[in-house]
Amino acid sequence: MSMATEIHWKKCGEEAVQILSELLQIDTTNPPGNERPAAEYLQKFLKKEGIPSEVLEREAGRSNLLARLKGSKPGPKLLLLSHTDVVPATNPKNWKYPPFSGAVKEGYVWGRGALDMKSMTAMEAVTFALFKRMNLDFAGELIFLAVADEEKGGNYGAAWLAEAHRDKVKAEYVINEGGGMPLEANGKVFYTIETIEKGLWWARVKVKGTAGHGSMPHDDNPLVKSARLIDRIAQHKFPKMIAPSLRTFFEKISTALGSQGGKAIQAILADGKEVDLKSLLVGTPINSYMANAFIRTTCSPNMIQAGLKENVIPDACEFVLDCRFVPGFSRKEIEETLQSIAKDLGIEVEIETLQFHDVSESPSNTDLYKIIEETVREELPGADGVPYLMTGATDSRFLREIGSIAYGFQPLSTKMSLAERSKLIHNDNERIDVHSLELGVKLLSKIAMKTLKARA
């Protein structure tokens, strides 16, 4: 694209680094959220560029920032989506640099939200501003949306916006988090393009028992019963079910994994008896836990609550399961499985739904998907794009639900592996390398320019 040669990408990257560093210094830990200062920061940035924006709130302080640039002729709407809330930094003393310092040190930007996902907010802000700065002539609309509350389900962010402000946020195409992490194998680099997310079911399980004095243990202690039940749930293997796009992912990366990795992929895709994937996947960018999450429904026990005093046997115990189900499986089937396990152990349970969302998917044969693939090949010689299944959940699901085609694509450098970055998300010492900010702005800008047929 001719105008792209006029853009000083290094300076764009430096600008994104500064924006990210300053965003990371704004504590938007959710709960409680308080995303308004982040929205005000972004609004101020856009105002300097001469771009009007609006703040949309379901509740005071839970701010969503929306801005749009309209082209000179009809065309698609492209929404650049991100969220500004972050999960808690539970162990600040374990961080090399404070979690809300936004420190730019050792070639990285450090802080809670550096990967998930204020870096994407910074990349998209610069991409959005470039359209205005260069006075581009383009078709359709480019929309910038930085939302609240993604980490707690979107009730004050994307979920609410899709319902209350559908006309403002609906777009033909959406680019969001969830993909763009490079997967390297034997010199070949694959860039993931998230096309599908597993379904989500958060369930609270209540086990009743009989209260009593802790000095006289009995057989109806709900904590003991819950422990047996949790152990069985954690060990249960749901059936293997492989979505078509995930099969494409495995088939495309298979040849690059070498003979041993290739055998692992064959075993993953084949019907029949289970094999030890842990040993077969050693030395590849995919580990057995990741592979299992790709191909199976999972239920992870993540919270438990019981008891009021050290010497009192409680009369109930509650624990929370984070269940993620693959395409072709359902919440009903998970609940039936849990009830069956409980019945087998002679335990009665009450199950309450805390949050539910079905599988979310976009096709991989659209113009935008092809543009993303093409841009990866052009800008990163030797690299290729692959469809990807997200084991977690993003705000893309809410936009897909109202008719948008959404892809997760936040292009990052190869300085860190997919496995290394995955370990840092929601963990101590979260950080992103400086080069990724430049690369992200460059690729996202070129993808947006191609999608909207932009010309200088």
Buried (B, 14 or more C-beta within 10 A) or exposed (E): BEBBEEBEBEEBBBBBBBBBBBBBBBBBBBEEBBBBBBBBBBBEBBEEBEBEBEBBBBEEBBBBBBBBBEBEEEBBBBBBBBBBBBBBBEEEEEBEBBBBBBBBEEEBBBBBBBBBBBBBBBBBBBBBBBBBEBEBBBBBBBBBBBBBBBBBBBBBBBBBBBBEBEEBBBBBBBBBBBBBBBBBBEEBBBBBBBBBBBBBBBBBBBBBBEBBEEEEEEEBBBBBBBBBBBEBBEEBEBEBBBBEBBBBBBEBBBEBBBEEBBBBBEBBBEEEEEBEBEEBBEEBBBBBBBBBBBBBBBBEBEEBEBBEEEEEBBBBBBBBBBBBBBBEBBBEBBBEBBBEBBEEEEBEBEBEEEBEBBBBBBEBEBEBBEBBBBBBBEBBEEBBBBBBBBBBBBBBBBBBBBEBBBBBBBBBBBBBBBBEBBBBBBBBBBBBBBBBBBBBBBBBBBBBBBBBBBBE
